Amino acid sequence: MKNKAKLFISLFSLSLFFTACSNPTDNNGSNAVQIAEEAFTYGLPLVLVDLTRRQMLHAWANTPPPVGQKGMNEFFHLPRFPDHTITTTVRPNVDTFYSNAFLDLSGGPIELSLPNTGSRYHMMQLMDAYTNVFGAPGTRTTGNTGGTFVIAGPGWTGTADYRSSTNYVWVLGRTLVYNQADTQTAYALMQQYRLTRLTPDSAFAEESGPDISMTDDVNKVVAEMPIDVFFNYLNHLMVINPPTAADRRNGIVQRMARIGVAPGAVFNLADFSSAEQALMLDIPRKLIVSLASEQQYLQSVNGWNSTMAEGMGNYGTNYKFRASIAVPLLAANLPDDAVYFSRELDERGAPLNGSQKYILRFATSQTPPVNENAFWSLTLYEGNYLSENTIGRYAVGDRSNLVENADGSIEIYIQHTNPGVDKENNWLPAPAGNFNLTLRAYIPKPQLLDGSWKIPQIITIE
C-alpha cells in the first residue's frame, strides 16, 4: 500500500513529461507569453506555500528544543503570541496560539489526534499544497470532545476522514488563549495534539528547490525570482503535488506543457525569442503587484473588503481567484470558519495614517456576531505584519474588557497617541505612518454570513 502513492506520482509525472516533449514549444508571438502568465498564476500558490514550508522548517530547525527541532509530519507549537518581530506568518492573529505542521502523504496517511478542549475554541485548518481547504477539524465541525482523524493523499486507496488532492499538506492550527494568564494552560493543551505516520517506514518525497532567503516575505522572494527558476521549481513541486483531474479537464495542464511547464519537465528560457524572454522575465514582479491589488473577488461593506466571497478557500479551477487571495491572504479560511474584514483607506478614500484619529463604533448589541466558544478581534498591521507600539497591543476584541458607553455602544479608538486614561482600554495603537486593519470573526453566525449584520464605517475624528 505504501508504494502506491509513489507509483501514482511517477506515472502521472511521466505522462505529462512526454506530453511536454511531444508538443513543440509555443513560440507563436505573444501566445507563449500569455501561456506563461497563465502558468505563473496557476502555480503561484503552490510555490508560495512551499516557500513558507521551507522558511518555517528552517526556523524550526534553528529553534532550541523542546519547542523547536521539528521537521515534516511534526507539530511546531508557537508558545507565545506573535508580535512585530514575526515575519514568517503573513498578517497573523493575536487571539490564538498557532500550531503548524507540514505533512508529506506520498508514503501513506497520517493520523491527527485531538484532545478534549472543554469550551476552548480550536481549529486545525487542513490545506492542500495549492491552498484549498479540504478540512477543518475542531470546534465548528467535530466539536470539542476530541478524536482521531486520518488524513490521506491522492494515491491512498484505503479509508480516510480527510483526503487531500496533493501529497503536501499544510496544517494550520489555532487554539484560543483567553488572556495572558491563560497562556501556560493553552500551551499545555496544545502539547496533546498528535500527528502519527500510519506507514512509518515509508520514504519522504524527494525535495529540490532554488536557494532562497529564509527571512524575506515570500511574495518578495517570488517577485525577485527569475522566471525560469520559478517554472522549474514549479515543475518539481508538481511531481509531488500533481495537477488534479479538474485541471486536466480544464485544459490548463495541456497549455502549460506546450511551453515546458509540467511535472518533471524542464522550462528553458532560451527556447523563446528575445522579445518573449524579456516579457517573461517581467512576469513575477508584474503579476505579484497586480494580484496584490486585485479586489474583484472581495465583497465591499462600508469601505471594508470582506472574505465572504463565494468559493473562498475552495477555489476549484478559478486560478486567478486562488492566486489573488494567496498573495495578500495566504492560507485564507473557509467563510464558515472565519470571515475577515480588511481596509487600508478611510471613509474619504485616503490611506489610514497615524497623523489622523479614527473611531470604529459598534451600536448597542451590534458587535460582530459569532457563535459560542468563538471570538472576534480587530488587528492593526503595517503592511503584512504587526505594528510595533509602546504598550505592545496589536489587537482589541471580545476578550479585551472594552468599556461601553452609557447607551451600551462600544467605541474603539484607532490612533497614534494615547486617547487618555478613560479611553485607554479601548485604544488600538497606530504607527505614525500608514497602516491597515483586519477584523476577524471566527465561526460567524448566519446574520454575518448572509449580510444582515454589517460592519460599521470608520469615522475620522476632525
N, C-alpha and C positions, 0 to 999 in steps of 0.2 A: 504493500500500500504506500509506503513512504517514498517509493521511486516513481509513482505515477505522476505526481505533480511535476517532477523534473522532465519526465518524458513528454508531458503535455507542453511545457515551455519550449523544449528543444524542437519538437515537431512543428509547433506554430511559428517559432522564430525562423526555422529553416525554410518553411514555405514562403514567408514574407521576404526573406533574403533573396530567394530565387526570383520572386516577383519583381523586386527592385532591380535585379541584374538583367532580367529578360526584357524590361521596358527601358528604352533609351531615355537618357536624361532629357527633360523637357527644357529646351533652350529656345522656345518659340516666343521671343520678345519678352514682354512683361509677365507672361503666364507663369514662368518659373519663379519669378519674384512673388507673384500672388500666391502660388502654392507654398512658397517658403514662409510667407506671413501667416498663412492658414496653419501650417505645421507648427510654427512657433506658438501660436495661440493655443493650438491643441495640446502641445507638450509642456507649456509653461507651468501649470500647476504641479505636474509630475516632477519637474526639475526643482521648483521651489520647495516642495515637500522633502525631496531628497537632500537638498542643501541644508534645510532645517534639521533633518535627521543627522547629517554628518556633523554639523556645528554642535548640536546637543550632545551627541556621543563623545565628541572631543571634550566638551565642557565637563561631562560626567566623568570621563577618564581622568581628568585633572582635578576632580573634587575628592578630597580625602574620605576614606571610609569613616563611619558606616553609611553616610549619605551617598557618597559617590562610588567610583569604581564599578559603574554599571555598564552593561552592554546591550546588544539586541536581546529581545524577549525578556527584559527585566524592567521592573518599575524603577523610575527615579522620582522620589518624592521631594519636592522643594519644601523644607520645613519652616518657611517664613513667607511673608507677603512679598511680592515683587516691589521694587522701588525704582527710582530714577536711574539706577545703575544697570538695570536689567535690559539688555538689548537682543537677547536670543528669542524672546517672545514678542510678537507684534501686538500692541495695544492690549496688554494683559489686564485682567480684572484684579481688584484688591479686596475681594469678598471671600475668595476661596483659596485654599492651598491647591496647587497643581500636582497631579501625578501624570508623568509622561512615560510612554513606552513605545518602542518601535518593534513591531513583530515581523519575523520572517516566516511565512507559512509555506514556503516552497517545499519543505520536507515533511509537512504534516501540520495538523491543527494544534492549537494552544487552548488550554482551559483557563478561564478567568474566574477567580473565586472572590466573592464579596461578602463581608460580614454583615451582621445586623447593625444598622446605624441608628436605631432608635427613631427620633424625629428629625435627625440631621439630614439636610439636603446633600445628595451626592449624585454624580453622573459620570459615566465612562463613555465618552464620545468615541465611536469607532469609525474611522475614516479610511477609505481605500487610498491608494497612492495618488489618485487624481483629485482628492478632497471630497469625494462623495461620502456622505454619512450613511452607513448601512446598519447602524445600530446605536442605541444609547441606553444600555442597562443602568438602572439607578432609580431614583425616587419616582420619576414620572412613569416609567414603563414597567419596571419589575418590582417597585416598592422598596421599602427599607428593611425588609427581613433578611436580605442576603440571598446567596445561592451560588451555583456554579454554572458557567456558560461556555460552551465550546465554540471557538472561532476558527473557521476553516477558510482556505484559499480556493482558487478556481479549479485546481486539479484534484481536490479531495472528493472521493466518491462515497464516503461514509456520511453519517448524520452529523448535523451541526446546528447550534442555536442561532449563530450568525455566520453568514457566508460572504466573504469579500470577493470582488471581481479581480483583485490583484493580490500578489503574494506579499507585498509590503503593506503593512497596516500601521496607522498612527493611532494610538490610544491616548486620548487627552482627557484625563480625569479631573474633576473638580469636587472638592469637599468643602462645604460651608464652614467658616470659622466665625463664631458669633461675636467675639471681641478678642482683644489682646490676651485676656486671662484664659481664653479657651484654646490657645494655640497648642499647648502640650497635649491636651485631650484629643484634639483633632488629629494631630500628627501621630499619636499612638494608635488611633483607629486606622489611619492610612497604612500603617505597617502590617495590617491584616489583609490588605489587598494582595492577591497572589496571581502569578502567571506560571503555568506549568506546561512544559512541552510534552505532548502525548506520544511523540516519537523522538525521545531524547537523543538517540544515536544518529539521527539524520543530519546531513551536512547543511551548512548555510549556503545561500545563494552567493555566486562569485561576484565580488564587487569590483568596480572600476569607475574612475571619475577623475576630472581635472583637479589640479591643485587650486584651492580656494582660500579666501580669507575666512578664518574661524570666528571673526568678530563683527564683520560688516553686515549691515542689513542685507537679507537675501535678495531683495529687489535690486539693490545696488550691485551685488555680485553678478546677477544676470545681466543687468544693463551694460556692464563693462566686459561681459564675456564675448569673445569672438564668435560669430555665428556658426562657424564650422565646429568649434569646440562645443557649443551648445547642442548642435544637432547630433554629434557623435556621442555626447553624454546621454542625450535622449534615446538614441539608438540602443545604447547598452541598457538603460533603465527599462525600455520596452521589452527586452528579453526576459527580465524578471517579472515585469508587470505588463503582460501583453494587452493590446487593444481588445475591446470587447466585441462580441458578435454584433451589437448595435453599431459600433464604429465601422465594422466591415460592411454592414448593410448600408450605412450612410454614405460610403464611398471615400471617406477621409483617408482610410488606410491605403487604398489604391492610389489616390492622388499624391500622398506624401512619398510613396515608394518611387514615383516617377523621378523625384529629384534626389533619391538616395537616403530618405528618412524612413526607416523601417527597423524592426527588431533585428539586431545583428548585422545590419548594413553599414556601409561607410559613406558618409557625406564628404564629397570632395569639391571644395570651392573652385578649384581650377577648372572644373568641367563647364563653367559658365563664362560668358563674355565679361569683359572688364566693366561694362556698364552694369550688368546684372550683379557682379560681385560687389560693386560699390553700393548698390541699393540693398543687397542682402546684409552687408556689414553694418548697415544702419538700423536693421530691424530690431535688435534687442533694445537699444536706447529709445527708439521711436515708439515701439509698442508698449514698453513699460510705462512711459509717460502717458500715452494715450489711454491705456487700460486703467491707470490710476485715477484718471479724471472721468471715467465712464460712469454716468449716472442713470442711464435709461432703465436699468433693472431695479432701481431703488424707489420705493414709494415716498412721496414728499408729503409731510404732515406738519403744518405750521412752521415751515422752514427747516424741519428735521428730515433727514433721509432715513427711511426705515427698511429693515431687512425682511419685511413681511412679503417679499416678492414670491410669486408662485415658482416653485422649483428650487428655492434656496436650499442649499445643502444636498440636493439630489438632482444633478444637472442634466442627466441624460446625454443627448448629443448637442446640447446648446453650449458649444465650446467657448464662444465669446463671453457668454454669461459666466461660465465657470472661471475663466481667466480674469475677468474684470472684478470678480469677488476675491479671487486668490491674492491679487496684488495688494489691496488695502486691508482685506479681512481674511487672511489665510486661516483655514480651519473654522469657517463660519458654521454655526449651529443650524439645525432644523428650526423653523419658527415655533413649533410646538414645544421645543426645549428652551429656546431663548430668542427674544426679539431685541435687536439693538436699534436705538435711535441715535444718529450722529449728526453733528453740524459743525461748520467752521466759519459761518457767516452770521452776522446779527440780523435783526429784522429789517434793516435797510439795505442789506447785501454787502456790507463792509466786513472784512475779516474780524473775527473776535480777537481782541487785543487788550493787554493788561493796562493800557492807558485809559480804558473805559471801565465802567462798573455795570454789572448786569444782575438781573434778578430772574429766577425761574420760580414762578408762583403756582402752587397747586391749590385749587379751591378746596373747600371743606369736603373730606371723604373722597377726594379725586387724585390721590397718589396712584402710581401705576398699579393696576390690579393684577396680582399674581396669586397662585394657588398656595394653600397651606404647605408649610415646610420649604417654600421657595423664597425669593427675595428680589428686590430691585436696588439699583445703585446708579449714581451719576459720577462718572470719572472724567478727569481733565488730563489732556495729553498735549505735549509739544511734539508735533509730527506724529510719529507712531509710538512714542514712548512716554512714560510718566514724567511729569514736570517737577523738578526739584523745588522745594519751598521750605520756609523757615520752621513750620510746625510738622512737617512730614505727613501731611494729609493729602491724599491723592483722590479721594472719593468721599461722597456722603450718600446715605441711603436709609433704608428702613431699620437699620440697626445703629444709627448714629445719634439717637436721642434728640432728633430735631425738635426745636421749640416751636409750638404752634402759636399763631396769632389769636387774639381774643375770639375771632369768629371761626376758629378751627382750621383756617387755611395755613399753609406752610410756605415760607419763602426761603429760597436758597440764594445766598449772596456770592456771586462769582466775580472776584476782583483781586487785584494785586495787593492792596493794602488791607490791613485788619479793619473790619467794619465796626469794631468796638466790642466791649465785653458782653453787652446784652445780645449781640448778634453773632458772636464768635462761634457758637456751637453749630450754626447754620452756614458757616463760611467755607467755601471751596476755593482755596488759594490759586490764583492765576499768575503766570510769569509776567514779566514786563512787556514781552512781545506777543506775537501771535500764538494762539492755542486753538484747540478744538475739544469738543465734548462728546461723550458717549453715555447714553442712558441704557442700562441693561435691565430687562425684565425676564427673569427665569421662571419657567412654567407659567406663561401668561394665561390669564383667564380668557374665556371666549370674547368678552367685550373689548379686550385689547386686540385680539386676532381679527375680529370682524370690523374693526374700525369704529365701534360705538364710543370707546374711550379714545380721546385724542390728547396727545402730549401738548402742553401749553407752549406758547410762543416765548422766546427770550425777550426780555424787556431791558432796554438800555436806560440807565439812570443818567439823566442830564446833569 
